[in-house]
Amino acid sequence: MKNATLFENSMSRDLSNISEIARPITTEILLRFEPYSVYIDRIVSPIWYSIGLFGNPISAKVWLGRKSRKNSSAIYLGLLAIVHMFQLIIHFVFAELTYTWDIPTNNRPVLCETFNVLSIFPQYLAPLLVLGFTVERYIAVCHPFRKEQWCTVRRAFIVIACLTALSIIFACVQADLWTYYPIYKECFSKDGNQKFQIIWTASTEIMFFLVVPLCVLMFNILVIREIKRITSHGPAVSAGESHTSTVTLLSVSFYFICTLLPASVVYAIQYEMPTGKMENLLTLEWIATDPVWLSFFKYIAIRKVVEEVCLSNSACYFFIYYITGKNFRTQVHSLFTY
């Protein structure tokens, strides 16, 4: 989740000032003072990649197949699976290789800006898609007489196109925040843009990763209240395929909230976490006795755990669909029986 981290960006630039002298790299520092954060990245992330790159294509094929594409909610879910697959690929190429395995993939002119745009775009679009089908389910359950007018496939495509355009516009700002510095041979945030970057990052994260999940939560609460009111008049009203799809969409929404909100909180405080002073950058022995740095590394370890939980959001929806959706299970089975 998100672009280059505060620690990796600031630490790398400070270490680059040593010029041609052999210097420890970011991962080496973490391995010495907070190794679990690196191990978590190297062990858990590949698990999510494997699950997501298997489950998301299947989910997309089922939701966008002939039997499902007439359902407007299926359009949202199908595109969400594609976006999550794209996000996992970009995360592996941009974040995992560069910051976990020290194999730089963005340290080139143009690639620096491009990767930052591509990495944030699916992170903006995915929450908006969840909000889109959550609002649809709210209309279908709480205002059933307006369902035929508002919950159509054509309208779903229009909404998705608008949400995609909005995500692209916001993501393209990243191209102006990052640049490749030949002197360091690395990709950093632009000099003189730090204040704007902090304000922009805080604003967009509040909007996409706090306000949107809270809106999803609010609509879910309204849907659940309406379902309880309806079912109190008799179980037959809520029976059938509509009830099953509601359970699926509610499950997706709540999983989205539970995995995204903790990450939002952790990232919201990153600029408030002080880092210690840079002293002898060649030995780094002084870090072991610096309480500020030690506290910062504890924060890094906690954040890595939260990041992995958040990354599971792009990988595990297949299991939710399979467990809660009978039609989804049937179509998945049919894919592997022919």
Secondary structure, DSSP 8 states (H G I E B T S, - for coil): --SS-HHHHHHHHHHHTTTTS----HHHHHHHH-HHHHHHHHHHHHHHHHHHHHHHHHHHHHHTSTTTTTSHHHHHHHHHHHHHHHHHHHIIIIIIIIIIS---SS-STTHHHHHHHHHHHHHHHHHHHHHHHHHHHHHHHH-GGGHHHHS-HHHHHHHHHHHHHHHHHHHHTHHHHEEEETTTTEEEE-TT-HHHHHHHHHHHHHIIIIIHHHHHHHHHHHHHHHHHHHHTT-GGGG-SHHHHHHHHHHHHHHHHHHHHHHHHHHHHTGGGS-------TTT-GGGGG-HHHHHHHHHHHHHHHHHHHHHGGGT-HHHHHHHH-HHHHHHHHHHTT-
